[in-house]
Amino acid sequence: MLRPLSAPAKIVLSFATPGLRSHSLDVNSIAAKLKERCAIYETERVVTSRQTTDSVSAKRFKRTESAQPIPQLASTVVTNYWDDVMKFSREPGLYTLGHPTDSGGETPSDTMADHGNLSVQDDHDIRRLLRRTISTRREQGDILPSLLARQCCEFYEGLDLAGRANFLRILGRDFDVNREAVAVAAHKYLDARSAGKGDKGFMRTEEILRQSLQPLYEKFFERINQLPGGMQFLVNMRANVLEILGRNGNDPYLRGLSDSLKSQLQGWFGIGFLDLERITWNSPATVLEKIVRYEAVHAVPTWQALKQRLGPGRLCYSFFHRGMPQEPLTFVQVALVNEIAEDVQVILNDPSPEVPGPTVAIFYSISSSQRGLSGVDLGNFLIKRVVKEIQQFLPSIKTFCTLSPIPRFRQWLETRLNSGNLPSGEPLLLGEEVEALKDLMGHGAAEDGILILKDILAGNSWYEDPNISQTLKPILLRLCARYLLLEKKRSFALDPVCNFHIRNGACMHRLNWNGDASEKGLSQSYGIMVNYNYVLPEVETNNQLYLLDGTIAVMEPADQTLEWAVGTAADGGKDFARLRLVKSVGDAQMAKL
């Protein structure tokens, strides 16, 4: 944990930085001129009063500060900076950006205090701090900008969530694209185009326009990312942004900040920057502890349970990033068996999981550790990389399949039971299902099958009664198949796990009654689980068709648990639901992969 700031942070101000320039241009008149020259251009909006105020403030800030000399850094500041770099290289798992030095040592704020200070007490001071971090001059050298960026991180880490929300709003609002500068740059660009300037002059105005469209906070991200531990700081910062947006999703500046940072992270966490490592019982203790903490599908209750999941007959792989060493970003757990599994509790509790000559790899859990990386594709790359890894050292494996939860099926069904029917107006239950429920409840039962089913499913006691459980089995399996194959969010699967695997190129294989009889499994999906089969020659085609029009691949012949939904989709016409039947791959085809 980072130390909280017990006193206002000391911020260095004794060096010159160019402020935001004020412009006396009338944007409306600019827009009129541009419209005359090019009908496709129109100024997005006039400069807001906030921008004008900030511009005037920037001019005053520049006038009062520009005459001050660049500070001469104390040797201890430079030494401490390089000590941090070395500590991050030697012990990356123990280093945290913004953490104070060892007891008795100086912090960056202390060592720079002789060069002037500013107590960050209000929004105006935060703007000055951010401006100092983002805008640097060449004569400041290489170390000072990094120290300023670190100082900004220290200040941010000392804030509570409300303080961080204010900091992020200022960053997203006041350091966004300068629309006045964009209007001026666009004006010059169109002038250069109409005047027929040479390639050099025209390309220069084009580059100025391109730079004006870049939000200033992207420079802030780039500067932080260059620090030791800066990558983890930015991932944590985006997690803060997402948490704040979860409470107030209508803030356009925070939304833009989140999208911009996600775009940056997508580039920094490309497949070429990720290292795949196998996690074993001999992996570093700090990594094992994080596997236990981050496991999101099937909790690891004891160290012995973790040892079983990493022992013979089991595999665990994780992606790591060089900027966040010893931090498992996303990891998958695999069981090596001889048939497609239907009960996850058998996998989790088998005391002797090793089988001779396994032919099936079951991916039974995939978890992501960093909320700040939400929307950054890591899991899809992970499964495909792990498949290639297993093929290399276990050529006997012919089938790659999941045993996956259905986390929102119960929530969906309860919503439908409360509303009575489906949004299309068609009945939720079939006629024979209503009769079966009436027979189950006996004489005097309600005539409405939906009320009967709703009453039975109100708790989990039905699961312990074999008679009730067997009556509900075909009903719940059919409704679950409908939920997975026919219910859509726009053109894609409504269920998030289904959407992930189908988008990744898998085929739906089978529903499993009593697949997860744990309390969590019953509360999510009445204990039902689903297998997604990665038929390797079809993976890319499945992925392309799903992204094109939402086509979901299903194994052929369709399992009886999926027959009704498959038949309904076929009878409903091309606009009802798009399904694609895929045949299994024989050994001969598999050997060619």
C-alpha positions in Angstrom: 0.0 0.0 0.0 1.2 3.5 -0.7 1.5 5.9 2.2 -1.2 8.5 2.5 -0.2 12.1 2.3 -0.3 13.4 5.9 0.5 16.9 4.7 -0.1 18.7 1.5 2.2 17.4 -1.2 5.2 19.6 -2.1 5.1 20.5 -5.8 8.1 22.1 -7.6 7.3 25.3 -9.5 10.7 26.9 -9.9 11.1 26.2 -13.6 9.5 27.6 -16.7 6.8 25.8 -18.8 4.8 27.1 -21.7 1.2 27.5 -20.7 -1.9 27.2 -22.9 -2.0 29.9 -25.4 -5.0 32.2 -25.5 -6.5 33.1 -28.8 -8.5 36.2 -29.8 -9.9 34.5 -32.8 -13.7 34.5 -33.4 -14.5 30.8 -34.0 -17.8 31.6 -35.6 -16.2 33.7 -38.2 -13.6 31.0 -38.8 -16.3 28.5 -39.3 -18.0 30.8 -41.8 -14.9 31.2 -43.8 -14.2 27.5 -43.8 -17.8 26.8 -44.9 -17.3 29.0 -47.9 -14.1 27.2 -48.9 -15.1 23.7 -48.1 -18.7 22.6 -47.5 -17.7 19.6 -45.5 -16.0 21.7 -42.7 -17.9 23.2 -39.8 -16.5 24.2 -36.5 -17.7 21.7 -33.9 -18.6 24.3 -31.3 -17.6 27.7 -30.0 -15.0 28.0 -27.3 -16.6 27.5 -24.0 -16.3 29.9 -21.1 -14.2 27.2 -19.3 -11.6 27.2 -22.1 -11.5 31.0 -22.1 -10.9 31.1 -18.4 -8.3 28.4 -18.6 -6.6 30.3 -21.4 -6.4 33.5 -19.4 -5.1 31.6 -16.4 -2.5 29.9 -18.6 -1.3 33.3 -19.9 -1.0 34.7 -16.3 0.8 31.5 -15.2 3.3 31.8 -18.1 4.0 35.5 -17.4 4.7 35.0 -13.8 6.8 31.8 -14.2 8.7 32.2 -17.5 11.5 34.3 -16.1 12.4 31.8 -13.4 15.5 29.7 -14.1 15.6 26.0 -14.6 16.5 24.4 -11.2 19.8 22.6 -10.6 18.8 19.2 -9.3 20.5 17.9 -6.2 22.7 14.9 -6.8 20.6 12.9 -4.3 17.5 13.4 -6.5 19.3 11.9 -9.6 20.8 9.1 -7.4 17.4 8.2 -6.0 15.8 8.2 -9.4 18.3 5.6 -10.7 18.0 3.6 -7.5 14.3 3.3 -8.3 15.1 2.1 -11.8 17.4 -0.5 -10.4 15.0 -1.6 -7.7 12.3 -2.1 -10.3 14.7 -4.2 -12.4 15.8 -6.3 -9.5 12.6 -6.7 -7.6 9.7 -5.8 -9.9 7.1 -7.6 -7.8 8.0 -5.5 -4.8 8.3 -2.1 -6.4 5.3 0.2 -6.5 5.4 3.6 -8.2 5.0 6.4 -5.7 6.1 4.2 -2.7 8.3 6.0 -0.2 12.0 5.1 0.0 13.3 2.9 2.8 13.1 4.3 6.4 15.3 7.3 6.8 15.6 8.0 3.1 14.4 11.0 1.2 11.4 11.1 -1.0 11.5 12.9 -4.3 9.3 15.7 -2.9 11.7 16.2 0.0 14.8 16.4 -2.2 13.2 18.8 -4.6 11.7 21.1 -2.0 14.6 23.5 -2.1 13.6 24.5 -5.6 10.3 26.0 -4.6 7.0 24.4 -3.6 3.3 24.6 -4.1 0.7 23.1 -1.7 -1.9 21.4 -3.9 -5.0 22.5 -2.2 -7.6 23.2 -4.9 -8.5 22.6 -8.5 -6.4 25.4 -9.8 -3.3 23.9 -8.2 -4.1 20.5 -9.7 -4.3 22.1 -13.1 -0.9 23.7 -12.6 0.5 20.3 -11.4 -0.8 18.5 -14.5 0.4 21.3 -16.8 3.9 21.0 -15.3 3.9 17.3 -15.8 2.6 17.4 -19.4 4.5 20.4 -20.7 8.2 20.3 -20.5 11.1 22.1 -22.2 14.1 20.7 -23.8 16.5 22.6 -21.4 14.9 20.8 -18.5 16.9 17.7 -19.4 15.9 14.1 -19.2 15.5 13.4 -15.5 13.3 16.4 -14.4 10.3 15.5 -16.5 10.3 12.0 -15.1 10.6 13.3 -11.5 7.6 15.7 -12.1 5.6 12.8 -13.5 6.4 10.7 -10.5 5.5 13.5 -8.2 2.1 13.7 -9.9 1.7 10.0 -9.3 2.5 10.3 -5.7 0.0 13.1 -5.2 -2.7 11.0 -7.0 -2.0 7.9 -4.9 -2.5 9.9 -1.7 -6.1 10.8 -2.7 -9.2 8.9 -1.7 -11.6 7.8 -4.4 -13.5 11.1 -4.3 -10.3 13.1 -4.7 -9.2 10.8 -7.5 -12.5 11.4 -9.3 -12.0 15.1 -9.1 -8.4 14.8 -10.3 -9.5 12.6 -13.3 -12.3 15.0 -14.2 -9.9 17.9 -14.3 -7.5 15.8 -16.4 -10.3 14.7 -18.8 -12.0 18.1 -19.1 -9.2 20.6 -19.0 -6.5 18.6 -20.9 -8.7 17.3 -23.6 -8.4 18.4 -27.3 -8.1 22.2 -27.6 -10.9 22.8 -30.0 -9.9 26.4 -30.6 -6.5 25.2 -31.7 -8.1 22.6 -33.9 -10.2 25.2 -35.6 -7.1 27.4 -36.3 -5.1 24.4 -37.6 -8.0 23.3 -39.8 -8.2 26.8 -41.2 -4.5 26.8 -42.1 -4.8 23.3 -43.5 -7.6 24.3 -45.9 -5.7 27.5 -46.8 -2.6 25.4 -47.7 -4.8 23.0 -49.7 -6.5 25.7 -51.7 -3.3 27.7 -52.2 -1.6 24.6 -53.7 1.4 24.8 -51.5 4.3 22.4 -52.1 4.4 19.0 -50.5 6.7 20.2 -47.7 4.5 23.1 -46.6 1.2 21.1 -47.0 2.5 18.2 -45.0 3.7 20.5 -42.3 0.2 22.0 -41.9 -1.3 18.5 -42.0 1.1 17.4 -39.1 0.1 20.5 -37.1 -3.6 19.6 -37.5 -2.9 16.0 -36.6 -1.1 17.0 -33.4 -3.9 19.5 -32.4 -6.4 16.6 -32.5 -4.4 14.7 -29.8 -5.7 15.2 -26.3 -3.1 16.6 -23.9 -3.8 13.8 -21.4 -2.4 11.3 -23.9 1.0 13.0 -23.3 0.4 12.5 -19.6 -0.2 8.8 -20.2 3.0 8.5 -22.3 5.1 10.2 -19.7 3.8 8.1 -16.8 4.4 4.9 -18.9 8.1 5.7 -19.1 8.5 5.5 -15.3 9.4 2.3 -13.4 6.1 0.9 -12.4 4.2 3.4 -14.6 2.4 0.7 -16.6 0.8 -0.7 -13.4 -0.1 2.9 -12.3 -2.0 3.5 -15.6 -3.8 0.2 -15.4 -4.9 1.1 -11.8 -5.9 4.6 -12.9 -8.2 3.2 -15.6 -9.7 0.8 -13.0 -10.5 3.9 -10.9 -12.1 5.6 -14.0 -14.3 2.6 -14.6 -15.3 2.4 -11.0 -16.3 6.1 -11.0 -18.1 5.7 -14.4 -20.0 2.7 -12.8 -21.5 5.2 -10.3 -21.9 8.1 -12.8 -21.8 6.9 -16.4 -23.0 10.2 -17.8 -19.7 12.1 -17.5 -18.5 12.6 -21.1 -15.0 13.7 -20.1 -14.3 10.6 -18.0 -15.8 8.4 -20.7 -13.4 10.0 -23.3 -10.5 9.6 -20.9 -11.3 5.9 -20.4 -11.6 5.3 -24.1 -8.4 7.0 -24.9 -6.5 5.2 -22.1 -8.0 1.9 -23.3 -6.8 2.6 -26.8 -3.3 3.2 -25.5 -3.3 0.0 -23.4 -4.4 -2.0 -26.4 -1.3 -1.0 -28.1 1.0 -1.5 -25.1 -0.5 -4.9 -24.4 -0.4 -6.3 -27.9 0.4 -10.0 -28.3 4.1 -9.1 -29.1 4.5 -7.6 -25.6 3.0 -10.5 -23.7 4.9 -13.5 -22.3 3.2 -16.9 -21.9 4.3 -18.7 -18.8 3.2 -22.0 -17.2 2.3 -21.7 -13.5 3.5 -24.6 -11.4 3.7 -25.3 -7.7 7.4 -24.1 -7.9 6.4 -20.7 -9.3 7.3 -17.7 -7.1 5.1 -17.4 -4.0 4.0 -13.9 -4.9 2.6 -15.3 -8.3 0.8 -18.2 -6.6 -0.7 -15.9 -4.0 -2.1 -13.7 -6.9 -3.5 -16.7 -8.7 -5.5 -17.5 -5.5 -6.6 -13.9 -5.1 -7.6 -13.3 -8.7 -9.4 -16.6 -9.4 -12.8 -15.4 -10.4 -14.7 -18.6 -11.6 -14.0 -21.3 -9.0 -12.5 -20.0 -5.8 -9.4 -21.7 -4.4 -10.3 -22.5 -0.8 -6.9 -23.8 0.4 -3.3 -24.1 -0.6 -3.8 -27.9 -1.0 -6.6 -27.1 -3.5 -4.2 -24.9 -5.4 -1.5 -27.6 -5.4 -4.1 -30.1 -6.9 -4.9 -27.6 -9.7 -1.2 -27.2 -10.5 -0.2 -30.9 -10.1 -0.3 -33.9 -12.5 -3.1 -33.9 -15.0 -3.6 -30.2 -14.6 -2.1 -27.2 -16.3 -2.2 -23.4 -15.6 -0.9 -20.8 -18.0 -0.8 -17.0 -17.7 0.1 -14.0 -19.7 2.7 -11.6 -18.2 3.7 -8.1 -19.4 7.3 -6.9 -19.2 6.1 -3.6 -17.7 4.2 -5.5 -15.0 6.4 -8.5 -14.1 5.2 -11.1 -11.6 1.6 -9.9 -12.3 -0.5 -12.6 -13.9 -2.7 -10.6 -16.2 -5.1 -13.3 -17.3 -4.7 -17.0 -16.7 -6.4 -20.2 -17.7 -6.7 -23.6 -15.9 -6.8 -26.8 -17.9 -7.7 -30.4 -17.0 -6.2 -33.2 -19.1 -8.8 -36.0 -19.4 -10.1 -38.7 -21.8 -13.6 -37.3 -22.5 -15.4 -34.0 -22.6 -16.2 -33.2 -18.9 -19.7 -32.5 -17.7 -19.2 -31.9 -14.0 -16.7 -29.3 -12.8 -16.8 -30.5 -9.2 -15.2 -33.8 -10.4 -12.4 -31.7 -11.9 -11.9 -29.6 -8.8 -12.1 -32.4 -6.2 -10.5 -35.4 -7.9 -7.7 -36.6 -5.6 -5.9 -38.4 -8.4 -6.5 -36.3 -11.6 -3.7 -37.8 -13.7 -4.9 -40.1 -16.5 -2.7 -42.1 -18.9 -2.6 -40.8 -22.5 -5.1 -37.9 -22.2 -6.9 -37.0 -25.4 -9.0 -34.0 -24.2 -8.0 -30.6 -22.8 -10.8 -29.0 -20.7 -10.5 -25.3 -20.1 -12.5 -25.0 -16.9 -11.5 -21.5 -15.7 -10.2 -18.3 -17.2 -9.8 -15.2 -15.1 -8.5 -11.7 -15.6 -6.7 -9.9 -12.8 -6.8 -6.3 -13.9 -10.1 -4.4 -14.1 -8.2 -1.6 -15.8 -7.6 -3.8 -18.8 -11.3 -4.3 -19.4 -12.0 -4.2 -23.1 -8.3 -5.1 -23.9 -8.4 -8.5 -25.6 -6.1 -10.9 -23.7 -8.3 -14.0 -23.0 -8.8 -14.8 -26.7 -5.1 -14.7 -27.4 -4.4 -16.7 -24.3 -6.6 -19.7 -25.2 -5.2 -19.9 -28.7 -1.6 -19.7 -27.4 -2.2 -22.4 -24.8 -3.7 -24.6 -27.5 -0.5 -24.3 -29.5 1.6 -25.0 -26.4 -0.3 -28.1 -25.5 -0.1 -29.4 -29.1 3.6 -29.2 -29.0 4.3 -31.1 -25.8 1.1 -33.3 -25.7 0.3 -34.4 -29.3 -2.1 -37.0 -27.9 -4.6 -34.2 -27.2 -7.1 -34.1 -30.0 -10.0 -32.1 -28.5 -9.9 -28.7 -26.9 -13.1 -27.9 -25.1 -14.3 -25.7 -22.2 -16.6 -26.4 -19.2 -18.0 -22.9 -18.8 -20.4 -21.2 -16.4 -23.6 -19.4 -17.6 -23.4 -16.5 -15.1 -26.6 -14.6 -16.0 -29.1 -17.3 -17.0 -30.9 -17.3 -13.7 -31.1 -13.5 -13.7 -32.6 -13.6 -17.2 -35.1 -16.3 -16.4 -36.3 -14.5 -13.2 -36.8 -11.4 -15.3 -38.9 -13.3 -17.8 -40.9 -15.0 -15.1 -41.7 -11.7 -13.5 -42.9 -10.2 -16.9 -44.9 -13.3 -17.8 -43.8 -13.8 -21.4 -41.0 -13.1 -23.8 -40.6 -9.6 -25.3 -41.9 -10.9 -28.6 -45.2 -11.9 -27.0 -44.7 -15.6 -27.4 -45.2 -17.8 -24.4 -42.2 -18.6 -22.2 -43.3 -22.2 -21.5 -44.5 -24.8 -24.0 -47.9 -26.4 -23.5 -46.5 -29.8 -22.4 -44.2 -28.0 -19.9 -47.2 -26.3 -18.2 -49.0 -29.7 -17.9 -45.9 -31.3 -16.4 -45.7 -28.6 -13.8 -49.4 -28.9 -12.9 -49.0 -32.7 -12.6 -46.0 -32.2 -10.3 -47.9 -29.9 -7.9 -51.1 -32.1 -8.0 -54.7 -31.3 -7.4 -55.4 -27.6 -6.6 -52.3 -26.3 -8.3 -52.5 -22.9 -10.0 -53.5 -22.9 -13.7 -50.6 -20.6 -14.6 -47.5 -22.6 -15.3 -45.3 -19.5 -15.0 -46.5 -18.9 -11.4 -45.8 -22.6 -10.5 -42.3 -22.4 -12.0 -41.6 -19.1 -10.3 -42.7 -20.5 -6.9 -40.6 -23.6 -7.2 -37.5 -21.7 -8.3 -37.8 -19.1 -5.5 -35.1 -21.0 -3.5 -32.7 -23.9 -4.1 -34.7 -26.6 -2.1 -36.0 -28.0 -5.5 -32.6 -29.2 -6.3 -32.6 -31.7 -3.3 -35.9 -33.3 -4.4 -35.2 -35.8 -7.1 -38.9 -35.8 -8.4 -38.9 -32.0 -8.7 -35.4 -31.9 -10.2 -36.2 -34.4 -12.9 -39.4 -32.5 -13.9 -37.6 -29.2 -14.1 -34.6 -30.7 -16.0 -36.0 -30.6 -19.6 -37.7 -27.3 -18.9 -34.6 -25.5 -17.6 -32.3 -27.0 -20.3 -34.6 -25.8 -23.1 -34.9 -22.3 -21.6 -31.1 -22.2 -21.1 -30.5 -23.2 -24.8 -32.9 -20.5 -25.8 -31.0 -18.0 -23.6 -27.6 -18.9 -25.1 -28.5 -19.3 -28.8 -31.5 -17.1 -29.4 -31.3 -14.2 -26.9 -29.3 -11.3 -28.3 -27.6 -8.1 -27.4 -27.8 -6.3 -30.7 -26.6 -9.1 -33.0 -24.4 -10.9 -30.4 -25.1 -13.5 -27.7 -26.6 -11.9 -24.6 -24.6 -14.1 -22.2 -21.1 -12.6 -21.7 -19.2 -15.9 -21.4 -21.0 -17.3 -24.5 -20.2 -14.1 -26.4 -16.5 -14.4 -25.4 -16.1 -18.0 -26.6 -18.2 -17.8 -29.7 -16.4 -14.6 -30.7 -13.2 -16.4 -30.1 -14.2 -19.0 -32.7 -15.6 -21.9 -30.6 -18.7 -24.0 -31.3 -21.4 -24.6 -28.7 -21.2 -28.3 -27.9 -23.6 -29.4 -25.1 -25.4 -28.3 -22.0 -24.7 -30.1 -18.7 -27.3 -30.7 -16.1 -25.8 -30.7 -12.6 -22.6 -29.3 -14.1 -21.9 -27.1 -11.0 -23.9 -28.1 -7.9 -22.1 -25.5 -5.8 -24.0 -22.6 -4.2 -22.5 -20.3 -6.8 -23.5 -22.6 -9.7 -27.1 -22.8 -8.5 -27.4 -19.1 -8.0 -26.0 -18.3 -11.5 -27.6 -20.9 -13.7 -29.5 -23.6 -11.6 -26.3 -25.7 -11.8 -26.2 -25.9 -15.6 -22.9 -25.6 -17.4 -22.0 -25.5 -21.1 -19.2 -26.9 -23.2 -17.7 -24.8 -26.0 -15.6 -26.8 -28.5 -12.6 -25.3 -30.2 -12.7 -27.2 -33.6 -9.4 -25.8 -34.7 -9.9 -25.8 -38.5 -13.1 -23.8 -38.0 -12.0 -21.3 -35.4 -11.2 -18.4 -37.8 -14.3 -19.0 -39.9 -16.5 -19.1 -36.8 -14.9 -15.9 -35.6 -15.4 -14.0 -38.9 -19.0 -15.1 -39.3 -19.9 -14.2 -35.7 -18.4 -10.7 -36.1 -20.1 -10.3 -39.5 -23.7 -11.0 -38.5 -23.8 -12.8 -35.2 -23.8 -16.4 -36.5 -23.3 -18.9 -33.7 -21.5 -22.2 -34.5 -23.0 -25.4 -33.1 -21.6 -28.9 -33.2 -23.3 -31.2 -35.6 -25.3 -33.3 -34.9 -26.8 -30.9 -32.3 -26.8 -32.4 -28.8 -30.3 -33.1 -27.5 -30.0 -30.3 -25.0 -29.7 -27.9 -27.9 -32.1 -29.5 -30.4 -35.2 -27.3 -29.6 -33.2 -24.0 -30.0 -31.5 -25.1 -33.1 -34.8 -26.2 -34.7 -36.5 -23.0 -33.6 -33.8 -20.9 -35.2 -34.1 -22.9 -38.5 -37.9 -22.5 -38.6 -37.8 -18.9 -37.7 -36.1 -17.7 -40.9 -32.8 -15.9 -41.5 -33.7 -12.9 -39.4 -34.6 -14.9 -36.2 -31.2 -16.3 -35.3 -28.2 -17.3 -37.3 -26.6 -20.7 -36.5 -23.9 -22.7 -38.2 -23.6 -26.4 -37.8 -20.0 -27.7 -37.6 -18.9 -31.3 -37.8 -16.2 -32.6 -35.4 -12.7 -33.1 -36.7 -11.3 -36.6 -37.1 -7.7 -37.6 -36.2 -6.6 -37.5 -39.8 -7.6 -33.9 -40.2 -6.2 -33.0 -36.8 -2.8 -34.4 -37.7 -2.6 -31.9 -40.6 -2.9 -28.9 -38.2 
